[in-house]
Amino acid sequence: MTSKLTVISIIFFSIILVAAASPLHSLYSPCPEKRSGNYLDISGSKIYYEQCGSGASIVLLHDGLVHAISWDGIWSPLCAKYHVIRYDRRGYGRSDPPKTPFSPTDDLYKLLTHLNVQHAIIAGSSSGGALAIDFALEHPRMVDALFLIGPALHGMRDTAYFLERGNKNNEPMQRGDFKAVAENWSKDRFLIAEGHEQARKKLYDVLVDSPQNLKYSNRLEKKLSPPAAKRLAEIKAPTLILVGEADIADVHAYCGAINAGIRESARSVVKDAGHFIQLEKPEEVLTRVDRFAQRVERKQVGLSTEALKSYAGQYKLGETVLTMVVEGNHLVGQIEGEGDFLFFPEAQSKFYARLQEAEIEFEKDSSGKIIQMVLYQAGAAIKWQRT
């Protein structure tokens, strides 16, 4: 028989948002607007960007190999539901290369200011994830949430194996053979997992068409001091982290460090995927972004401190004890050895989690005394008795 603790682990603490099997166009209507790009001059450098759609804003930050085109698989359907922005960072794609020292976070800030975007969900892949984290540290009020795919983390050292692998893939560049470099990276088993040949071809074609991406050096980028790795606890935005099971160990280490450092964060390993999950499994990324955005944008109600405190206390399920405490405008559930779980009010006695697809409701007896908490998740209703 499955133990109660195992059941709890499966239901209450699961952070994997299961992707729907439906095709993209069954999830969203096609974007009616034909997208077109523009350029923004930032300190003498032209930065190429695109935007489309309306609604809550989502910013897509590309990795260190492929420019904003890496988001093609989710761009149009995402634009049908949200206001979506993507751009080629300096030195990538259609943007000018850097000529003098610059701050990547300043570039993002100036672009959002130019577009009159006051706050957004920031999604970043690889080095774009590191940029998203840095931006959340420098401009916390502008970040509603972080959605990270195989993120890097500034201030955390790479292993010798990681560096050797990069040097080996880039070696043909010394003789100007960019096609060979593109082939090396496209065949890299950590970037594209087995069985995703279309994604592999896409990666190769993009790198051949945009050799400037391969030439990029981050030596002119200004870094935060102290680096993000030492400041993760400052980030209060809900953070969802995806990492492909076939990705290199360094990236899994970055994801673990980010998950441990940001309190309201969750990490999910994507099966049969490498580093470029958005190229390999665009439908899954689209579904996860959409579900996460819906929860982040979910309306909260204001409850008095007195009302919140009425729910504080201990609740039991079998031998497991959950302690509910008040923190700011929300509740925090705590189980020894399991971490914290944040719940936000959507009604007088109903709360929801922003990372897990879970809701809780408090029930009272005829005298108005709270007697139990009901957890709703995965179609189940689990009753926790108040002690």
Residue, then its C-alpha position, 0 to 999 in steps of 0.5 A: m500500500t502506498s504510504k500517506l507521506t508518498v501520497i502527500s509528496i505526489i499531490f501536495f508538493s508536485i511542481i510539475l505542470v503537466a503539458a497538454a497533448s493538444p497541438l498548438h493551434s488547438l490551444y490558441s487562435p492564430c495571431p491575427e496581426k502580422r508581426s514586424g520588427n523595429y530598431l531602438d537606438i541605445s547608446g549608438s547601437k541599434i537593437y532589433y526587437e519585435q512585439c505583438g498581441s495585447g494583455a499581460s506582458i511577457v518578455l522572451l530573452h534568448d540564449g548565448l547561441v541563437h538569437a530571438i528566432s529561438w522562440d519561433g515555436i511559441w511566438s504566434p500562439l503566445c501573441a494571441k493571448y499576451h503582449v509578447i516582446r523579444y529582441d536580439r541582444r547586442g551582437y546577436g541576430r539583427s542587432d549591432p555588436p557592442k563597441t564599448p562596455f555596456s549593461p545588458t540589464d540597462d538595454l532591457y530596461k531601456l527597451l521596456t521603458h521605450l515600449n511603456v511596459q511597467h512590469a512583465i513576466i520575464a522568460g529567459s533561456s540559458s544566458g538569457g535566464a542569467l540576464a532575467i535573474d540580474f534584471a530581477l535584482e536590479h529592477p524588482r518592481m518590473v518583474d512579475a515572475l521569472f520563467l527560466i529554461g536551462p538558466a545560467l547563473h552569474g557568479m557560479r563557476d563552470t566546471a573544467y569539463f563544461l569549458e573544455r566542451g565549449n572550446k572543442n566545439n568552437e575550435p574550427m572557428q580558429r580557421g574560419d570554418f563557421k559551418a563546422v562550428a555550427e555542426n559541432w553545436s547542433k550535434d552536441r548531445f547536451l543541447i539537443a536530445e536524441g529524437h529531435e532532428q528537426a530541432r537539430k536542423k533548426l539550430y544548425d541552419v540558424l547558426v550558419d545563417s547568423p555566424q555573428n552569434l558564434k563570434y560574440s564575446n561577453r567581455l564588454e558586458k558589465k556584470l552585477s557586483p556582487p553577482a547574482a549567485k550571492r543575491l538570490a534571496e533578494i528575489k521575491a518574484p515567483t520563479l519557475i525553472l525548467v531543465g532538460e534531463a539531457d542537459i549538461a551537469d553544470v546547468h542542472a547545478y545552476c538550476g539547483a542553486i537558483n531553486a535553493g536561493i529563491r524562496e518562491s521557486a520550483r524546478s521541473v526536469v523535462k523528459d527527453a529534452g536537452h538545453f533547447i527545450q523551446l526548440e525541442k518541445p515548443e508545445e510543452v513550453l507554451t503550455r507551461v508558460d501559459r499556465f504559469a502566467q495565468r496563475v501569476e496574473r490571478k487576482q488577489v483580494g486584500l484580507s486584514t491581518e486579523a483574518l489571515k491570522s485566523y488561519a494560522g496554526q497546525y494542520k495534520l494529515g496522518e502523521t504529517v503536520l503542516t504549520m500555517v503562518v502569516e507573512g505579509n499579505h499571504l499564508v506560508g505552509q511549512i512542513e519540516g524538511e519540505g520547505d515553504f509553500l506560499f498561498f495567496p488569497e482570492a476570497q475570504s477563505k480561499f487561497y491559491a499557489r502561484l507555482q503549484e496548480a493547487e488551491i486551499e480552502f478553510e472550513k468552519d463549524s457551526s460556531g465559526k471555528i476553523i476545523q480543517m483545511v482542504l487542499y485541491q490539486a490534481g482533481a483530488a480534495i485532501k482534508w487536513q484537520r486542524t489541531 
